[in-house]
Amino acid sequence: MDIFTLQIVRAILLGFISMVFAFFISPYLLGFLKKYQFGTKNTKDDAAPIFSKLHKDDDGTPRMAGILIWGVPVFLACLFWILSKLTNLDVFHLLNFISRQETLLIIGVIVLAGLIGIIDDFMSIFKIGGKKGLNMFKRLLMCAVLGLVCALWFYFKLDWTVTFVPFKGLVDLGLWFIPFFVFIFVASTFSLNETDGIDGLSSGVSLIALSVFIIISIVQGRFELTALLMVIGGALVPYLWYNMPTAKWFMGDTGSMMLGALFGVLAMYTNTALLLPLILCVPFMESLSVIIQLTSKKLRHKKIFLSTPIHHHFEAIGWSESLVTMRFWLIQAVGAGFGLILYFLSGLLILF
């Protein structure tokens, strides 16, 4: 078996292990969240009456299930790393996917973003510091700080100042790389956070986007990164299984912020930042709808959409949650597919 095939089989095996393990612990996590009442409460919001009406049945549905999505990959990463150090068995060295060059920073980012989300969820559920936990400004500020730390790591530690411009090639941004990185990171995190609003939407969209980054990581020969992304994808599958309509749990901010931060840093690490509006076309559409709505209300004192993010608008005009989810999955698949085609096409045209 050649090295390339071995790495692909290894990544698939790790993804399968992650999925099986996540399926095994999911009922216990669901029971824990229910027992200790980590559920959505008091969805009635006078500032968003349409949303409150549409989602009045969500009260009591457990939140914070996003712990599964990043907790399982982090646990397996630590487990296989420890076993590879303690034993001489080749299988554990093969399964170890912690790499200083490819995965260590990303693992750190998903843990920190997940912890920020946990704080927000906990405050929101138990009404600490207000009805909705951390306000939008505080969440964006914390994400910006995390993004800045990552940007400084890339700039000073990795000496990384370039980004890929389709049909042009690598462009050196110099010091402007730092604010560019922070913008991409915050935009990605905000967009995923806005997408998490109806059953199965954000997790399905994330699986599609994750698949694109898995393909790109394979093409770039970053096989440790491929393994990590397969493990995250494996953990996403059981979450989505229990998040299908009618959802038994929600990922909460601990899941949506982690996924947004993951895609932000992945876009910079794989030099696909300018393709992110396609690879994450549904989250981009969701965040754009919020910006347009807020701008219109500020300048025109009128709403453009019945409710935002835009998936709530379609619910308000009569689409069922399942219909919105399935159609948005299709939109995401088409957009991500175009993003992947553009990635390959622009690379080929530069070569020739």
C-alpha positions in Angstrom: 0.0 0.0 0.0 1.5 3.4 -1.0 1.8 6.3 1.4 -1.1 8.3 -0.1 -3.6 5.4 0.1 -2.4 4.6 3.7 -3.1 8.2 4.8 -6.6 8.2 3.3 -7.4 4.8 4.9 -6.0 6.1 8.2 -8.2 9.3 8.0 -11.3 7.3 7.2 -10.6 4.9 10.1 -10.2 7.8 12.5 -13.4 9.3 11.3 -15.2 6.0 11.8 -13.7 5.6 15.4 -14.9 9.1 16.2 -18.4 8.5 14.9 -18.8 5.2 16.8 -17.5 6.7 20.0 -19.7 9.8 19.6 -22.8 7.6 19.0 -21.9 5.5 22.1 -21.7 8.5 24.4 -24.5 10.6 22.9 -27.4 9.0 24.9 -25.4 9.6 28.1 -24.7 13.2 27.2 -28.3 13.8 26.3 -29.4 12.3 29.6 -26.9 14.5 31.5 -28.1 17.7 29.7 -31.7 16.8 30.5 -31.1 15.8 34.1 -29.4 19.1 35.0 -31.8 21.1 32.9 -29.3 22.5 30.4 -32.2 23.4 28.2 -33.5 26.3 26.1 -35.8 28.3 28.3 -38.2 31.3 27.9 -37.9 31.7 24.1 -40.6 34.4 24.3 -38.9 37.6 23.1 -40.9 40.8 22.7 -38.2 42.2 20.4 -38.6 39.1 18.1 -42.3 38.1 18.2 -42.2 36.1 15.0 -39.2 34.0 16.2 -40.9 33.5 19.6 -44.1 32.2 17.9 -42.3 29.9 15.5 -40.1 28.4 18.2 -42.3 28.3 21.3 -42.0 24.5 21.3 -38.3 24.7 21.7 -38.5 25.4 25.5 -36.8 22.7 27.4 -34.8 21.2 24.5 -31.2 20.6 25.8 -28.5 22.9 24.6 -24.7 22.7 24.8 -24.6 19.4 22.8 -21.9 21.1 20.8 -19.6 19.7 23.4 -19.8 16.4 21.6 -18.6 17.9 18.3 -15.3 19.2 19.7 -15.0 17.2 22.9 -14.8 13.8 21.1 -12.0 14.9 18.7 -10.0 16.5 21.6 -10.4 13.4 23.7 -9.3 11.1 20.9 -6.4 13.3 20.0 -5.1 13.3 23.6 -5.8 9.5 24.0 -3.9 8.4 20.9 -1.1 10.9 21.6 -0.6 9.5 25.1 -0.9 5.9 23.9 1.7 6.5 21.2 4.1 7.9 23.9 3.5 5.1 26.4 3.6 2.1 24.1 5.6 0.9 21.1 2.6 -0.3 19.2 2.6 0.9 15.6 -1.2 1.2 15.6 -1.2 4.0 18.2 1.6 5.9 16.3 -0.6 5.5 13.2 -3.7 6.8 14.9 -2.0 9.8 16.6 -2.9 12.9 14.6 -1.5 15.6 16.9 1.1 17.5 14.8 2.8 20.8 15.8 2.9 21.8 12.1 -0.6 21.0 11.1 -3.1 20.3 13.9 -1.9 21.6 17.3 -3.0 25.3 16.7 -6.4 24.2 15.3 -7.1 21.9 18.3 -6.3 24.8 20.6 -8.6 27.1 18.7 -11.6 24.7 18.8 -11.1 24.2 22.5 -10.9 27.9 23.3 -13.8 28.8 21.0 -15.8 25.9 22.5 -15.2 27.2 26.0 -16.3 30.7 25.1 -19.5 29.1 23.8 -20.0 27.1 27.0 -19.7 30.3 29.0 -22.3 32.0 26.8 -24.7 29.0 26.9 -24.4 28.6 30.7 -25.1 32.3 31.3 -28.0 32.2 28.8 -29.6 29.1 30.3 -29.3 30.2 33.9 -30.0 33.9 33.2 -26.6 35.0 34.5 -25.9 38.7 33.6 -29.1 39.0 31.6 -31.7 37.1 29.7 -29.5 36.0 26.7 -26.1 35.5 28.2 -23.2 37.4 26.6 -24.5 40.1 24.2 -23.4 40.2 20.6 -20.7 42.8 21.2 -19.0 40.7 24.0 -19.1 37.6 21.9 -17.6 39.3 18.9 -15.0 40.9 21.1 -14.0 37.5 22.5 -13.8 36.0 19.1 -11.8 39.0 17.8 -9.3 38.5 20.6 -9.0 34.8 19.8 -8.6 35.6 16.1 -5.9 38.2 16.9 -4.0 35.6 18.9 -4.1 33.2 15.9 -3.2 36.0 13.5 -0.1 36.9 15.6 0.8 33.2 15.8 0.7 33.0 12.0 2.5 36.3 11.5 5.4 36.0 14.0 5.6 32.2 14.7 5.0 30.9 11.2 6.2 34.0 9.3 2.9 33.8 7.3 1.8 36.9 5.5 0.3 35.6 2.2 -3.2 34.7 1.0 -4.3 33.1 -2.2 -6.2 35.2 -4.7 -8.1 33.1 -7.3 -6.6 33.4 -10.8 -3.7 35.5 -9.5 -1.9 33.4 -6.9 -0.3 34.1 -3.6 -0.3 37.8 -2.6 1.8 39.1 0.3 -0.3 41.3 2.6 2.5 42.2 4.9 1.3 43.7 8.2 -2.3 43.9 6.7 -2.4 40.1 7.1 -3.2 40.5 10.8 -6.4 42.5 10.4 -7.4 40.4 7.4 -7.0 37.3 9.4 -9.1 38.7 12.3 -11.9 39.8 9.9 -12.1 36.4 8.3 -12.1 34.7 11.7 -14.8 36.9 13.2 -17.0 36.8 10.1 -16.9 33.0 10.0 -17.7 32.7 13.7 -20.5 35.2 13.5 -22.0 33.5 10.4 -22.1 30.0 11.8 -23.6 31.4 15.0 -26.4 33.0 13.0 -27.0 29.7 11.0 -27.7 27.8 14.2 -31.4 28.4 14.5 -33.5 25.5 13.2 -33.2 21.7 13.5 -30.4 20.2 11.5 -29.4 23.3 9.6 -26.0 24.4 10.9 -24.7 20.8 11.5 -25.7 19.7 7.9 -24.2 22.9 6.4 -21.0 22.3 8.5 -20.7 18.7 7.3 -20.8 19.9 3.7 -18.2 22.7 4.2 -16.0 20.3 6.2 -16.0 17.8 3.3 -14.7 20.6 1.0 -11.8 21.3 3.5 -11.1 17.6 3.8 -10.6 17.4 0.0 -8.5 20.6 0.0 -6.3 19.2 2.8 -5.7 16.0 0.9 -4.8 17.9 -2.3 -2.3 20.0 -0.2 -0.8 16.9 1.3 -1.7 17.9 4.9 -2.7 14.4 6.1 -2.6 15.1 9.8 -5.1 17.9 9.2 -7.2 15.5 7.0 -7.3 13.1 10.0 -8.4 15.8 12.4 -11.1 17.0 10.1 -12.4 13.5 9.6 -12.5 13.0 13.3 -14.5 16.2 13.7 -16.8 15.1 10.9 -17.3 11.7 12.6 -18.4 13.5 15.8 -20.8 15.7 13.8 -22.7 12.7 12.4 -24.2 11.5 15.7 -24.9 15.1 16.7 -26.9 15.6 13.5 -28.7 12.2 14.1 -30.2 13.6 17.3 -30.6 17.1 15.8 -32.9 16.1 12.9 -36.4 17.5 13.1 -37.8 17.3 15.8 -34.5 17.9 17.5 -33.7 16.2 20.7 -30.9 18.7 21.4 -29.2 21.8 20.1 -25.5 22.5 19.7 -25.7 25.9 21.4 -23.0 28.5 21.1 -20.4 26.0 22.3 -20.9 24.2 19.0 -21.7 27.0 16.6 -18.8 29.3 17.8 -16.4 26.4 17.7 -17.4 25.5 14.1 -17.2 29.1 13.0 -13.8 29.5 14.5 -12.6 26.2 13.0 -13.7 27.3 9.4 -12.1 30.7 9.9 -8.7 29.4 10.8 -9.0 26.6 8.2 -9.6 29.2 5.5 -6.4 31.0 6.4 -4.4 27.8 6.9 -5.4 26.4 3.5 -5.3 29.8 1.7 -8.9 29.7 0.8 -10.2 32.8 2.7 -11.5 34.5 -0.4 -13.4 31.4 -1.4 -15.1 31.2 2.0 -18.3 33.0 0.9 -18.9 30.1 -1.5 -17.6 27.3 0.8 -19.8 28.7 3.6 -22.4 30.2 1.3 -25.4 29.5 3.6 -23.8 31.0 6.7 -22.7 34.0 4.5 -26.3 34.4 3.3 -27.5 34.2 6.9 -25.2 36.9 8.3 -25.7 39.1 5.2 -29.5 39.0 5.9 -29.0 40.1 9.5 -26.7 43.0 8.4 -29.2 44.1 5.7 -32.1 43.9 8.1 -30.3 45.9 10.8 -29.1 48.5 8.3 -32.6 48.9 6.8 -34.2 49.3 10.3 -31.6 51.9 11.2 -31.8 54.0 8.1 -35.3 53.4 6.7 -37.1 52.3 10.0 -38.5 49.4 8.0 -37.8 45.7 7.9 -36.9 43.9 4.6 -37.4 40.4 5.9 -40.2 39.2 8.3 -37.5 37.8 10.6 -33.8 37.3 10.5 -31.5 35.3 10.1 -33.1 34.6 6.7 -34.1 31.0 7.6 -36.7 32.5 10.0 -38.1 34.6 7.2 -38.9 31.5 5.2 -40.4 29.9 8.2 -42.6 33.0 8.7 -43.9 32.7 5.1 -45.0 29.1 5.7 -42.1 26.8 5.0 -41.7 24.0 7.5 -38.4 23.6 9.4 -37.6 20.5 7.4 -38.2 22.2 4.1 -36.0 25.1 5.0 -33.3 22.8 6.2 -33.3 20.6 3.1 -33.4 23.4 0.7 -30.6 25.3 2.5 -28.5 22.1 2.5 -28.9 22.0 -1.3 -27.9 25.6 -1.6 -24.9 24.9 0.6 -23.9 21.9 -1.5 -24.1 23.9 -4.7 -22.2 26.8 -3.3 -19.5 24.7 -1.7 -19.2 22.7 -4.9 -18.6 25.9 -6.9 -16.0 27.0 -4.3 -14.1 23.7 -4.7 -14.3 24.0 -8.6 -13.0 27.5 -8.4 -10.2 26.4 -6.1 -9.0 23.8 -8.6 -9.7 25.9 -11.7 -7.8 28.9 -10.5 -4.8 26.8 -9.5 -4.7 25.1 -13.0 -5.0 28.4 -14.8 -2.1 29.8 -12.8 0.0 26.8 -13.7 -0.7 27.2 -17.4 
